[in-house]
Amino acid sequence: MDKPDLSVQLGALNLKNPVLTASGTFGYGREFASVMDPGLLGGIVVKGISLKPMAGNPPPRIVETPCGMLNAIGLANVGLKSFLSEKLPWLQKLKTCVIVNIYGHSLDEYGAVAAGLKGVPGVAALEVNISCPNVEQGGMAFGTDPGMAARVTERVLRETDKPVIVKLSPNVTDIRVIARAVEKAGAHALSLINTLTGMTIDIEKRSSKLANGSGGLSGPAIRPVALHMVRQVVQTVRLPVIGIGGIREARDALEFLIAGADAVQVGTANFVNPGVSLDIVSGIEQFLMERHIESVKEIIGTLKP
């Protein structure tokens, strides 16, 4: 048979294949260009961008754990102005979907970053990280309160002309409640999950191995949790969903697609194998060819009850 059709539709976005890279694990794309061609992916999600440059947390801020890693990078980034002048020109040359992850510590900051990217060519969509502390409300994370999650979504939508993907936190009692709130607020798509909060201790020093004390757990250890939450959300909302969490090979990605995700993001595995995302694309293609399936769309959401 001919090669299968790997293209998927993510709301208004037409992706050449369902594999993207996750924000914070792929830099601004150019860092990986010497070892793989990012243009062959369905898309890349760049490192989270804030209004002003952020230095992030002090080291140590990454530590390996069984089947994963903890990170407390602190959302370090070059800031909106430098991103537009220094990083975006290279990204605009890529023949793939470039999604800019944005965050803020207040509604005004979210709105300002979104406004700064309005009308900018080469930016296909915004991914809104709502797992940030809300300093206006005593340190609560936007993503753990449905009302605040909705307000952030509405604010970004007012300030942008791009499709808006909201990235959900798993650190909640019921992720479906947040998903419904964000859908009602007008989001175009959802991505999930972000990292799970965790920590690890040096028993000799009797202190956390991370300077920040705790961090975000990612990698294969969280995949079953992520898969379950993706399935819950797919059954709850009508929005396109991007599945994230512990994907390191094609079979992992296929699990998310069968569960109902329209696309996936690959994160921590990029640190182990910089070309893993393209390996996953090839693996999905091989899976379909071996089973004489003409399009990847034929397997999306086919989980049996």
N, C-alpha and C positions, 0 to 999 in steps of 0.2 A: 504494500500500500504506500501511497504518498505520505510525506511527513504530516503528522496531525496538526491541526490548527490550535496553537497555544494561546491565542489572543483572548482577553477577557474584557468585559465592560465593568467599570467601577463608577457607576453614576455617569457623569459626563466624560470621564476619562477612559480612553481606549488604550489598553496596555498590550504590548506585543506578546507578553507572557505573564503569568500570575506571580512572578517572583520579584520582590523588591528587597532592598536592604533597609535595616531598621536604624532609626535615628540614634546617634551617639556611638554607633559601632562601625561607621563607614566614613567618618570625618566629613569632609566636603566633597568627597568623590575622587578628587585628584590624587589623594594619598594612595589609592589602590590602582591607579592607571598604569603603573609600570609592571604590574603582575596580572592584570585582567582588564577586559574592555567593559567598563560600566554601561556603555551604550547598547550592549546586548541584553541587558536586563529589562524586565518590565518597567522598572523605575528605581530611583534611589531616593531615600529620604535623608536629607542632610542633617548634620548636627544641629541641635536646638539653638535657635537664634533669639536673643533678647534685645531689648532696645539699646542697652549700653553693654560694652564688653564686660565679661565676668571671668574672674580668675579661678573660680571654683574653690573646692575645699583643699586644705593642706594634705600632703601625703603622710602616710600611705593611704591611698584611696581606692586601690583594687586589691582583692585577695581571692585566691582560688578556694573553692569549696568542693566537696564531693559532687560530681556531676554538674558543676556550674561555677559561678563566681559571684562575689559581692562587689558592687562598685558604689563609691560615694564621691563621684567626680565633682558634683556640685554644679552641673550644667555649664561648665566653662565654655566660653565661645568668644568670637571676635567682635560681636555686636553687630547691629543692623547696618550701620554706615560702612564698616569695613567689609561686611559680607557682600554688600551691593557693589563695592568698588574693586575688591580683591578676589573674591571667590566666585561670584556669579558669572563673570565673563567667560570663564572656562566651562562652567556648567551649561551655559546657553548653547554651547557647540555640540553638546551630547545629543545623540539621536534616540533619546529615551525620555520618559516622564520624570521630571525633577520636582519633588515635593519638598517644601520647606517647613520643617518643624519649628513652631514658635512657642514661646512661653513668656509669662510675665508674673510679677508679684502683686499686681493689682489689675482691676478691670481696665484702667486707663493705659497701663503698659501693654496689655494684650491688644487693645485697640490701636495703639500707636504703632506697634510692630506690623499688624495687619495692614494698616493704612500705608505704611512705608513700602509695602510690597504690592500695593494696588497698581494695576496697569503695567507691572514690570514684566517684560517679555522673558520667556524661558522658565517661568515659574508656573507649573501646571496646576498646583493646588497647595493648600496650607494644611498641615497636620497640627492640631492644637493640643499641646501637652497640658492637661488639666491636673497633673499630679504635683503642682507647685504649691508651696505654702501661700496662703492668702493673708498677707500682712495687714490688710484692712479689717480682717475679722478675727484677730487674735491668733493667727498662725494655722488655722484650719486649712487643709488642702482643698482646692477648688473641686477636685474630682471625687471627694468623699461625700459631698452634700449635693443632692439633686437640684436644689434651687440655685446654688452658686454655679454648678456645672452648666445649667441652662443660661444663666446670665452671661457667663463667659462666651458661650456659643453665640448668643444673640449679639453681643458686642462685636465679636470678630466678624460676623456676617454683615453687620452694618458698615464695617470699614473696608470690606474687600470685594473684589470682583472675581475671586477665585473660588473653586469648589472647596468646601471646608470639611476636613476629616477630623473627628475628635478622638483623641487617644485616651482610652479609659484605664483607670487604675483598678487593680484587683484587690486593693486593700480596703474593701468595703464589705458590708454584711450581705448585700444582694446587688450584684453588678447590673441586673436587669432594671432596677429602679433608676439608676443613673442613665442607662441606655435609653430608656423611655423618655426621660426628661430632656436629654440632648436631642433626641429625634423630634420631640414636640417643639423644641426651640428652633428647629430648622436645619440641623446638620445634614450634610449630603452623604456622609459615610462615617463609619466607625472603624477604629483600629484598636485591637486588644489582644494580649494584655500588656501593660507596663510591668515593671519589676515588682516582686513581692518584697516587703520590708523584712530584713533579717540582720543577724550579727554573728560574729565568731570571735572567740576569746583566746588569747595567748595565755596558757595556764601557768607558764613560768613567770611572766611579767604581771599576770592577773589584770590584764587590761585588754580592751578591744584591739583587734588587729587592724582596724580602720581608725584613723585619727578622728573621724566624725562620730565614732561610736557604733553606728548602724549604717546599712546601705541597702541597695536594691539587689535582690537575688535574681539571677538570670541563668540561662543555659538549660540543658536537658532535664535537670531536676524539676523544673516548673512546667514542662510540656503537658503532663496530664491535667494539671490545674487549668492551664491556658485553653486546652482543647475543650474541657468541660464548660468553661465560661463562654467560649466562642459559640458552642452549641446552644447554650442557654439564651444568648443574645440573638442569635440567628432565628430562634423560635419566638422571640419576643417583639422584634422590630422589623420593619420593612426595608431598612437601609442596607446598602452593601456593606460587607464586613471584611476587614483585613485581619487575618489571624497571625498572632505573634507569640512566640514563647518556646524556646528550646529546639527550634528546627535546625537540624544539622545534615539531613540527607533527604532525598526525594520522597521516601516513604513517609517521613515526618510531615512534609508539606502536603502530601496526598491525604493524610488523615484530616488535616484542617479543611481541605477542599471538599472532601466527602461529607464532613460535618456541616458544611454550608458556607464556609468562607469563600469569597470571590477571588481572593488573592492572599498572599502571605508575605511576611517580612522576615528576613534572616538577620539575626543579631550577633550574639556571642560567638557563634561558629566562625564568623569572619576573623576573629582573633587567632583561631587555630589554623584555619585554611583560608587565605585571602580570596581564593577562587571558588569557594564553596557555593556561592549563589549560582554561578554558571553551571557547576556540577549538578545542582538541584534542577535547573532548567533542563539539562540533558537527561537527567534521570526521569523526570516527568514525561518527557517526550518518548523515551524508551519504553516506559510503562504502558503508554497509550498505544504505541506501535505493536508491542507484543500481544496486546489484547484487541487489536484492530478497531480501536476507538478513534474516530475521526477528529474529535474536538475535545479539548479539556473541559468545555462547558458541559459535556455529557456526564461528567462525574461529580460536578459541583452539587452539593446538597442531596446526595443519593444515599445517605445513611439510612439503613433499614430500621424500622421501629423495634 
